[in-house]
Amino acid sequence: MKGVQVSDTPMEFLVEYLTRAQEICDGMAHIPAELKDNLGKALELASGLDHYLEGMTSKESEQLAELNAETVSHDWDQAYKDGKTMFCLPKECITGHVEGQTLKMLVRMSKARRVLEVGMFTGYGALSMAEGLPQDGQLVACELEPYLKEFSQPFFDKSPHGKKITVKTGPAMDTLKDLADAGEQFDMVFIDADKNNYINYYNFILDNALLRLDGVICVDNSLFKGRVYLREVEDENAKALRRFNQFVCDDPRVEQVIVPLRDGLSIIRLVPMATASTLQQSPITDDVVFRGVGGASVLGRMRLDGKVAYVTGAGQGIGRGFAHALGEAGAKVAVVDIDEAKAKSVVEELTLKGIRSIPIVADISESEDVQRMVDTVVSTWGTIHIACNNAGINMNSASEDTTLSEWDKTFNVNLRGTFMCCQAAGRVMLKQGYGKIINTASMASLIVPHPQKQLSYNASKAGVVKLTQTLGTEWIDRGVNVNCISPGIVDTPLIHSESLRPLVQRWLSDVPAGRLAQVTDLQAALVYLACDASNYMTGHNLVIEGGQSLW
């Protein structure tokens, strides 16, 4: 038999009171029709909201749905009577569908990798947040009741995200002290525990740096049945939460907003820097190191929001990886390739990730194509901030057999083409007084890779390095940085071709890292050279080759 619905949230109480009022009105004569009509409309608005939110919120996973059903149907009163739990746990305390999806979204929006849950009724909320974490993410749940760990673990084991969850049983403060002693830090903390200790948990988390810079604290039940803002309240939990809400509101270390979701969800964020009044009271050096350049953190300075970039040879391999990296960092990206189908394919990939991009077909060995490429980017987005000159070719032959045709073709793309791209993009950048040019050179500019014979390639890439150094010194004082990246042997489909596959083991024996480079090994370096954090670096050849050039 289904139990009677017990009101637990401000909206549920509002519906309950409006329903009673309507019943009273219906039983009385001479009630104005306008009053009845407005009362009915108010009840319709209040009673329909939660149902609408439930229906319009993305569906929960199969594992969450199963965990919720088992939790709701479980006889928690009997578990308490049997001595399995220390407290009689009301099933109304579990995190619901809408709140679970909200927490999951907050994890994703904050790009959290590590989450701490200081809670009770570990299960639905923990798994919801774990679903929002990346594959290598971790959620640590502080749970007082060992029985709840036993109850939830089978459902965690069924979920592909359950392995991210570690449940630590015992008093929450003891667990927090252990985590602090171990130097642990978290990107997001969710507090849903004993209300009288909210302030203690909150202060301990901030005072012991358990929350990372720009981290987020979410606090459940912060509206507590609406009693936190009612005038006359005797409920001790309500009084504790009223004190907590005011304490956080007055805390200069954070900013907060309370979202009227179910029983209230506070979202609390560390402020980027101390306030002026706090600085006056603290013996710290208030300078650019403390505040960050332009008020931005180091990671913030590596963002490329609002920047316009192009990448040549972006239809595959390293160039494709570079296009994704710049787009993920916030830039708009022109995907340039001689193969139209490949360029469009990468644009489709970027579009699926919400990255603004356009395809451009160009042969960079042709000056007309290079100028058209630059003109297209400028006409589309107004400027160019980042020029990634990556396109290149390689044809192997013994030096005595290398033809002038092979030499010229290699140099026309690798060196002449790179020069033309630098010059065309550089003219735009010099005019605006800002720009980042990153050329793709090669480890072959430093050593002679073997056993393959590639004279023209090696010489052309050495030329790219000297071109980069020369432009880097000429243009730095006019706001344009020119650098290059020299990858080692990168694991691309070409490496596994019939002609090169036999050489892989020989190459691996020359690499201290014991493996070939992946395209993803180069992405962060490109973003660094493209962002403002590298403004003092120019003419540099950034070598990423697993140590191969050292042997």
C-alpha positions as CSV (number, residue, x, y, z in Angstrom):
1,M,0.0,0.0,0.0
2,K,1.4,3.4,-1.0
3,G,2.2,5.6,1.9
4,V,0.8,9.1,2.4
5,Q,2.8,11.9,0.8
6,V,4.7,13.8,3.5
7,S,5.5,17.4,2.7
8,D,9.2,18.1,2.9
9,T,10.0,21.0,0.7
10,P,8.8,24.6,0.7
11,M,6.8,24.0,-2.5
12,E,5.2,20.8,-1.1
13,F,4.1,22.7,2.0
14,L,2.8,25.5,-0.1
15,V,0.7,22.9,-2.1
16,E,-0.5,21.4,1.1
17,Y,-1.6,24.7,2.6
18,L,-3.3,25.8,-0.6
19,T,-5.1,22.5,-0.9
20,R,-6.4,22.9,2.7
21,A,-7.5,26.5,1.9
22,Q,-9.3,25.4,-1.2
23,E,-11.1,22.7,0.7
24,I,-12.1,25.2,3.4
25,C,-13.4,27.6,0.7
26,D,-15.3,24.8,-1.0
27,G,-17.1,24.0,2.3
28,M,-18.2,27.6,2.9
29,A,-21.0,29.6,1.4
30,H,-20.7,33.2,0.2
31,I,-17.0,32.9,-0.8
32,P,-16.3,35.4,-3.6
33,A,-15.8,33.7,-7.0
34,E,-12.7,35.8,-7.7
35,L,-11.1,34.5,-4.5
36,K,-11.8,30.9,-5.4
37,D,-10.6,31.4,-8.9
38,N,-7.3,33.0,-7.8
39,L,-6.8,30.3,-5.1
40,G,-7.3,27.6,-7.8
41,K,-4.7,29.2,-10.1
42,A,-2.2,29.5,-7.3
43,L,-2.7,25.8,-6.4
44,E,-2.3,24.9,-10.1
45,L,0.9,26.8,-10.4
46,A,2.4,25.4,-7.2
47,S,1.3,21.8,-7.7
48,G,2.4,21.6,-11.3
49,L,6.0,22.9,-10.9
50,D,7.8,19.9,-9.5
51,H,6.0,17.5,-11.9
52,Y,7.0,19.7,-14.9
53,L,10.6,20.0,-13.7
54,E,10.7,16.2,-13.3
55,G,9.3,15.7,-16.9
56,M,11.6,18.2,-18.5
57,T,14.8,17.1,-16.8
58,S,17.0,14.7,-18.8
59,K,16.3,11.1,-17.9
60,E,18.4,9.4,-15.3
61,S,20.6,6.4,-16.2
62,E,19.3,2.8,-15.9
63,Q,21.6,2.3,-12.9
64,L,20.3,5.4,-11.1
65,A,16.7,4.5,-11.7
66,E,17.3,1.1,-10.3
67,L,19.1,2.5,-7.2
68,N,16.3,5.0,-6.6
69,A,13.6,2.3,-6.9
70,E,15.4,0.0,-4.4
71,T,16.1,2.8,-2.0
72,V,12.4,4.0,-2.0
73,S,11.0,0.5,-1.6
74,H,13.5,-0.6,1.1
75,D,12.2,-0.9,4.6
76,W,14.5,1.5,6.5
77,D,12.4,1.4,9.6
78,Q,13.0,-2.3,9.9
79,A,16.7,-1.9,9.1
80,Y,16.9,0.4,12.1
81,K,14.9,-2.0,14.3
82,D,17.2,-4.8,13.3
83,G,20.2,-2.7,14.4
84,K,21.6,-2.4,10.9
85,T,21.6,1.4,11.0
86,M,22.4,3.8,13.9
87,F,19.6,6.1,12.9
88,C,16.1,5.7,11.5
89,L,16.7,7.0,8.0
90,P,13.8,8.7,6.3
91,K,13.8,7.8,2.6
92,E,12.7,11.4,1.8
93,C,16.4,12.3,2.4
94,I,17.7,10.7,-0.7
95,T,18.7,12.9,-3.6
96,G,16.0,13.0,-6.2
97,H,16.1,12.8,-10.0
98,V,16.1,16.6,-10.7
99,E,18.6,17.3,-8.0
100,G,20.8,14.4,-9.0
101,Q,20.9,15.7,-12.6
102,T,21.6,19.2,-11.3
103,L,24.6,18.0,-9.4
104,K,25.8,15.9,-12.3
105,M,25.6,19.0,-14.5
106,L,27.4,21.2,-12.0
107,V,30.2,18.6,-11.9
108,R,30.5,18.8,-15.7
109,M,30.2,22.6,-15.9
110,S,32.9,23.1,-13.2
111,K,35.0,20.5,-15.0
112,A,35.6,18.8,-11.7
113,R,37.9,15.8,-11.6
114,R,37.7,15.1,-7.8
115,V,34.5,15.5,-5.8
116,L,34.0,15.2,-2.0
117,E,30.6,14.2,-0.6
118,V,30.0,15.0,3.1
119,G,26.7,13.3,3.4
120,M,24.2,10.9,4.6
121,F,22.2,8.3,2.6
122,T,25.2,7.8,0.3
123,G,24.0,6.4,-3.0
124,Y,21.9,8.2,-5.6
125,G,23.7,11.6,-5.2
126,A,27.1,10.0,-5.3
127,L,26.4,8.0,-8.4
128,S,24.8,11.1,-10.1
129,M,27.9,13.1,-9.5
130,A,30.2,10.3,-10.5
131,E,28.4,10.1,-13.9
132,G,29.5,13.7,-14.5
133,L,33.2,13.0,-13.8
134,P,35.7,12.2,-16.5
135,Q,36.9,8.6,-16.7
136,D,39.8,9.2,-14.3
137,G,37.7,11.2,-11.9
138,Q,37.2,10.3,-8.3
139,L,34.4,10.9,-5.8
140,V,35.1,10.4,-2.1
141,A,31.9,9.9,0.0
142,C,32.0,10.4,3.8
143,E,29.3,8.1,5.2
144,L,28.5,7.5,8.9
145,E,26.4,4.4,8.3
146,P,28.3,1.3,7.2
147,Y,25.1,-0.3,6.2
148,L,24.5,2.4,3.5
149,K,27.9,1.5,1.9
150,E,26.8,-2.1,1.8
151,F,23.4,-1.2,0.4
152,S,24.8,1.1,-2.4
153,Q,27.9,-0.8,-3.4
154,P,26.2,-3.5,-5.6
155,F,24.5,-0.7,-7.6
156,F,27.9,1.1,-7.9
157,D,29.4,-2.1,-9.2
158,K,26.7,-2.4,-11.9
159,S,27.5,1.2,-13.2
160,P,30.4,2.0,-15.5
161,H,31.0,5.0,-13.2
162,G,30.9,3.2,-9.9
163,K,34.6,2.6,-9.9
164,K,35.1,6.3,-9.4
165,I,33.4,6.2,-6.0
166,T,35.2,5.5,-2.7
167,V,33.0,5.4,0.4
168,K,34.8,6.1,3.7
169,T,32.6,5.2,6.7
170,G,32.8,6.8,10.1
171,P,32.3,10.3,11.5
172,A,32.6,12.8,8.7
173,M,35.0,15.1,10.6
174,D,37.4,12.3,11.2
175,T,37.4,11.5,7.4
176,L,37.9,15.2,6.6
177,K,40.9,15.4,9.0
178,D,42.4,12.3,7.4
179,L,42.0,13.8,3.9
180,A,43.5,17.1,5.0
181,D,46.5,15.3,6.6
182,A,47.0,13.5,3.3
183,G,47.1,16.8,1.4
184,E,44.0,15.9,-0.6
185,Q,42.1,18.6,-2.6
186,F,38.8,18.6,-4.4
187,D,37.2,20.6,-7.2
188,M,33.7,20.3,-5.8
189,V,32.3,19.5,-2.4
190,F,28.7,18.4,-1.7
191,I,27.5,18.8,1.9
192,D,24.3,17.0,3.0
193,A,24.9,15.8,6.5
194,D,23.9,16.7,10.1
195,K,22.7,20.2,9.9
196,N,24.3,21.5,13.2
197,N,27.8,20.6,11.8
198,Y,27.4,22.4,8.5
199,I,29.4,25.4,9.6
200,N,32.1,23.1,11.1
201,Y,32.4,21.1,7.9
202,Y,32.4,24.3,5.8
203,N,35.1,26.0,7.8
204,F,37.3,22.9,8.0
205,I,37.1,22.5,4.3
206,L,38.2,26.1,3.6
207,D,40.7,26.4,6.4
208,N,42.5,23.3,5.4
209,A,42.5,23.9,1.6
210,L,40.4,20.8,0.8
211,L,38.7,22.9,-1.9
212,R,40.9,23.9,-4.9
213,L,41.2,27.4,-6.2
214,D,37.9,28.3,-8.1
215,G,36.3,25.2,-6.5
216,V,32.6,24.9,-5.7
217,I,30.8,23.9,-2.6
218,C,27.2,22.7,-2.9
219,V,25.0,22.5,0.2
220,D,21.7,20.6,0.3
221,N,18.6,21.5,2.4
222,S,19.6,25.1,2.8
223,L,16.0,26.2,2.6
224,F,14.9,23.4,5.0
225,K,11.1,23.2,4.5
226,G,11.0,27.0,4.2
227,R,11.6,27.4,7.9
228,V,14.9,29.2,7.5
229,Y,13.1,32.3,6.5
230,L,9.9,32.0,8.6
231,R,9.8,34.3,11.5
232,E,8.9,32.1,14.4
233,V,10.7,28.7,14.2
234,E,11.5,26.3,17.0
235,D,13.1,23.6,14.9
236,E,16.8,23.3,15.8
237,N,17.8,22.1,12.3
238,A,16.1,25.2,10.8
239,K,17.9,27.4,13.3
240,A,21.2,25.8,12.4
241,L,20.7,26.2,8.7
242,R,19.6,29.8,9.2
243,R,22.9,30.5,11.0
244,F,24.8,28.7,8.3
245,N,23.3,30.6,5.4
246,Q,24.0,33.9,7.1
247,F,27.5,32.9,8.0
248,V,28.3,32.0,4.4
249,C,26.6,35.2,3.1
250,D,28.9,37.2,5.4
251,D,32.1,35.3,4.6
252,P,34.4,37.4,2.4
253,R,36.2,34.3,1.1
254,V,33.2,33.2,-1.0
255,E,30.2,34.2,-3.0
256,Q,27.0,32.2,-3.0
257,V,23.5,31.8,-4.4
258,I,20.7,29.6,-3.0
259,V,18.7,27.9,-5.7
260,P,15.1,27.0,-4.7
261,L,15.5,23.5,-6.0
262,R,13.5,21.0,-3.8
263,D,14.6,21.9,-0.3
264,G,17.2,24.4,-1.4
265,L,20.6,24.0,-2.9
266,S,23.4,26.5,-2.1
267,I,26.1,27.0,-4.6
268,I,29.2,28.5,-3.0
269,R,32.3,29.5,-4.9
270,L,35.7,30.8,-3.6
271,V,36.2,34.3,-4.8
272,P,39.2,34.7,-7.2
273,M,41.1,36.9,-4.8
274,A,40.9,38.4,-1.4
275,T,38.9,41.6,-0.9
276,A,40.7,44.9,-0.3
277,S,39.6,44.9,3.4
278,T,40.9,41.3,3.8
279,L,44.2,42.3,2.2
280,Q,44.7,45.2,4.6
281,Q,44.4,42.8,7.5
282,S,46.8,40.2,6.1
283,P,50.6,40.4,5.8
284,I,50.7,39.4,2.2
285,T,52.3,41.0,-0.9
286,D,49.4,42.3,-3.0
287,D,51.1,42.1,-6.4
288,V,50.6,40.5,-9.8
289,V,51.9,37.1,-8.5
290,F,49.2,37.1,-5.9
291,R,46.4,38.5,-8.0
292,G,47.4,37.0,-11.4
293,V,48.1,38.8,-14.6
294,G,45.0,40.7,-15.5
295,G,43.4,39.0,-12.5
296,A,43.5,35.6,-14.2
297,S,45.0,32.4,-12.8
298,V,47.7,30.6,-14.7
299,L,45.2,28.2,-16.2
300,G,42.9,31.1,-17.0
301,R,45.7,32.8,-19.0
302,M,45.9,29.7,-21.1
303,R,42.3,30.1,-22.3
304,L,41.9,31.2,-26.0
305,D,38.4,32.6,-25.7
306,G,37.7,35.1,-28.5
307,K,40.8,34.2,-30.4
308,V,40.9,33.4,-34.1
309,A,43.2,30.6,-35.4
310,Y,44.0,28.6,-38.5
311,V,45.8,25.3,-38.8
312,T,47.3,24.1,-42.0
313,G,47.4,20.4,-42.7
314,A,44.5,20.1,-40.3
315,G,42.7,17.3,-42.1
316,Q,44.5,14.5,-40.4
317,G,47.3,13.6,-38.0
318,I,49.0,16.3,-36.0
319,G,47.1,19.1,-37.6
320,R,43.7,17.6,-36.7
321,G,44.9,17.3,-33.1
322,F,46.1,20.9,-33.1
323,A,42.7,22.1,-34.5
324,H,40.9,20.2,-31.7
325,A,43.3,21.6,-29.0
326,L,42.9,25.2,-30.1
327,G,39.1,24.8,-30.3
328,E,38.8,23.2,-26.9
329,A,40.8,26.1,-25.4
330,G,38.2,28.5,-26.8
331,A,39.5,29.6,-30.2
332,K,37.6,29.8,-33.5
333,V,39.4,27.5,-35.9
334,A,39.9,27.6,-39.7
335,V,40.7,24.0,-40.7
336,V,43.0,24.3,-43.7
337,D,43.9,21.3,-45.9
338,I,44.6,20.4,-49.5
339,D,42.0,17.7,-49.2
340,E,38.5,19.3,-49.0
341,A,36.8,16.1,-47.7
342,K,39.3,15.8,-44.9
343,A,38.9,19.5,-43.9
344,K,35.2,19.2,-43.8
345,S,35.3,16.1,-41.8
346,V,37.4,17.8,-39.1
347,V,35.0,20.8,-39.1
348,E,32.1,18.4,-38.5
349,E,34.0,17.0,-35.5
350,L,34.6,20.4,-34.1
351,T,31.0,21.4,-34.6
352,L,29.8,18.5,-32.6
353,K,32.0,19.8,-29.7
354,G,30.5,23.3,-30.0
355,I,33.6,24.8,-31.6
356,R,33.2,27.5,-34.3
357,S,35.1,26.4,-37.3
358,I,35.3,26.6,-41.1
359,P,37.0,24.5,-43.8
360,I,39.4,26.1,-46.2
361,V,41.0,24.2,-49.1
362,A,44.5,25.4,-49.9
363,D,47.9,24.2,-51.2
364,I,50.4,26.2,-49.1
365,S,53.1,25.8,-51.7
366,E,51.1,28.1,-53.9
367,S,51.3,31.8,-52.9
368,E,47.8,32.6,-54.2
369,D,46.3,29.9,-52.0
370,V,48.1,31.1,-49.0
371,Q,46.9,34.7,-49.5
372,R,43.3,33.4,-50.1
373,M,43.5,31.4,-47.0
374,V,44.5,34.4,-44.9
375,D,41.9,36.6,-46.6
376,T,39.1,34.0,-46.0
377,V,39.9,33.9,-42.2
378,V,40.0,37.7,-41.9
379,S,36.8,38.2,-43.9
380,T,35.0,35.5,-41.8
381,W,36.2,36.5,-38.3
382,G,37.8,39.9,-38.8
383,T,41.4,39.0,-37.9
384,I,43.9,36.3,-37.1
385,H,45.4,35.9,-33.7
386,I,47.0,32.4,-34.0
387,A,48.7,31.0,-37.1
388,C,49.5,27.3,-36.8
389,N,51.7,26.4,-39.8
390,N,51.7,22.6,-39.6
391,A,51.4,21.3,-43.2
392,G,54.3,19.3,-44.4
393,I,55.4,16.4,-46.6
394,N,58.2,13.7,-46.4
395,M,59.6,11.6,-49.2
396,N,62.4,9.2,-48.3
397,S,65.3,8.5,-50.6
398,A,69.1,8.0,-50.4
399,S,70.9,11.3,-50.8
400,E,72.7,10.2,-53.9
401,D,69.3,9.3,-55.4
402,T,67.4,12.4,-54.3
403,T,66.1,14.2,-57.3
404,L,65.7,18.0,-57.7
405,S,62.0,17.4,-58.1
406,E,61.8,15.7,-54.7
407,W,64.0,18.4,-53.1
408,D,62.0,21.2,-54.6
409,K,58.6,19.7,-53.8
410,T,59.7,19.1,-50.2
411,F,61.1,22.6,-49.7
412,N,58.1,24.2,-51.5
413,V,55.8,22.8,-48.9
414,N,57.9,22.5,-45.7
415,L,60.0,25.7,-45.9
416,R,58.8,28.0,-48.7
417,G,55.1,27.3,-47.8
418,T,55.8,27.9,-44.1
419,F,57.5,31.1,-44.9
420,M,54.6,32.3,-47.1
421,C,52.1,31.5,-44.4
422,C,54.2,33.3,-41.7
423,Q,54.6,36.4,-43.9
424,A,50.9,36.6,-44.9
425,A,49.6,36.0,-41.4
426,G,52.4,38.1,-39.9
427,R,51.3,41.2,-41.9
428,V,47.9,41.0,-40.3
429,M,49.3,40.5,-36.9
430,L,51.9,43.2,-37.1
431,K,49.3,45.7,-38.1
432,Q,47.2,44.9,-35.1
433,G,50.2,44.6,-32.8
434,Y,49.5,41.0,-31.6
435,G,49.8,37.5,-32.8
436,K,51.1,34.0,-32.2
437,I,52.8,32.0,-34.9
438,I,53.6,28.3,-34.2
439,N,55.4,26.4,-36.9
440,T,55.7,22.6,-37.0
441,A,59.4,21.7,-37.4
442,S,60.7,18.3,-36.4
443,M,63.2,16.4,-34.3
444,A,65.0,15.9,-37.6
445,S,66.1,19.5,-37.3
446,L,68.4,18.4,-34.4
447,I,69.4,14.9,-35.3
448,V,69.5,12.6,-38.3
449,P,66.7,10.1,-37.8
450,H,67.6,6.6,-39.0
451,P,67.6,4.1,-40.6
452,Q,65.3,5.9,-43.1
453,K,67.1,8.3,-45.5
454,Q,65.3,11.7,-45.8
455,L,67.8,14.4,-46.7
456,S,65.4,16.9,-48.1
457,Y,63.0,16.6,-45.2
458,N,65.7,17.0,-42.6
459,A,67.2,20.0,-44.3
460,S,63.8,21.6,-44.8
461,K,62.8,21.2,-41.1
462,A,66.2,22.7,-40.0
463,G,65.3,25.6,-42.2
464,V,61.9,25.9,-40.4
465,V,63.8,26.3,-37.1
466,K,66.1,29.0,-38.4
467,L,63.1,30.8,-40.1
468,T,61.3,30.7,-36.7
469,Q,64.3,32.0,-34.8
470,T,64.8,34.9,-37.3
471,L,61.1,36.0,-37.4
472,G,60.9,35.5,-33.6
473,T,63.6,38.1,-33.0
474,E,62.4,40.5,-35.7
475,W,58.8,40.6,-34.6
476,I,58.7,40.2,-30.8
477,D,58.9,43.9,-30.1
478,R,55.9,44.5,-32.3
479,G,53.7,42.1,-30.4
480,V,54.1,38.9,-32.5
481,N,55.7,35.8,-31.1
482,V,57.0,33.2,-33.5
483,N,57.9,29.7,-32.1
484,C,58.0,26.2,-33.4
485,I,57.4,22.6,-32.1
486,S,59.7,19.8,-33.0
487,P,57.8,16.5,-32.5
488,G,59.5,13.1,-32.5
489,I,58.1,10.2,-34.4
490,V,54.3,10.5,-34.1
491,D,52.1,7.4,-34.1
492,T,49.8,8.2,-37.1
493,P,48.2,5.8,-39.7
494,L,51.2,6.6,-42.0
495,I,53.6,5.0,-39.5
496,H,51.7,1.7,-39.8
497,S,51.9,1.6,-43.6
498,E,53.5,-1.4,-45.3
499,S,56.7,0.5,-46.0
500,L,57.3,2.0,-42.5
501,R,55.9,-0.7,-40.3
502,P,59.2,-2.7,-40.2
503,L,61.0,0.3,-38.9
504,V,58.9,0.8,-35.8
505,Q,60.8,-1.5,-33.5
506,R,64.1,0.1,-34.6
507,W,62.7,3.6,-33.8
508,L,61.4,2.4,-30.4
509,S,64.9,1.3,-29.4
510,D,66.1,4.9,-29.9
511,V,63.4,6.5,-27.7
512,P,64.1,6.6,-24.0
513,A,60.3,6.9,-23.4
514,G,59.9,3.5,-24.9
515,R,57.0,4.5,-27.1
516,L,56.2,6.7,-30.1
517,A,54.6,10.1,-29.6
518,Q,50.8,10.4,-29.7
519,V,49.1,13.5,-31.3
520,T,47.7,14.3,-27.9
521,D,51.3,14.6,-26.5
522,L,51.7,17.8,-28.5
523,Q,48.3,19.5,-27.9
524,A,49.1,21.2,-24.6
525,A,52.4,22.6,-25.9
526,L,50.6,24.2,-28.8
527,V,48.0,25.8,-26.6
528,Y,50.8,27.2,-24.4
529,L,52.6,28.7,-27.4
530,A,49.2,30.1,-28.6
531,C,48.2,31.7,-25.4
532,D,49.2,34.9,-23.4
533,A,51.1,32.8,-20.9
534,S,53.9,32.4,-23.4
535,N,54.2,36.1,-24.3
536,Y,57.9,36.2,-23.3
537,M,58.9,33.2,-25.4
538,T,59.9,33.8,-29.0
539,G,62.2,32.0,-31.6
540,H,62.0,28.9,-29.5
541,N,62.1,25.3,-30.8
542,L,60.0,23.3,-28.3
543,V,61.2,19.7,-28.7
544,I,58.8,16.9,-27.8
545,E,60.4,13.6,-28.7
546,G,60.5,11.4,-25.6
547,G,64.2,12.0,-25.2
548,Q,65.2,10.6,-28.6
549,S,67.5,13.5,-29.5
550,L,69.5,13.0,-26.3
551,W,70.8,9.6,-27.4
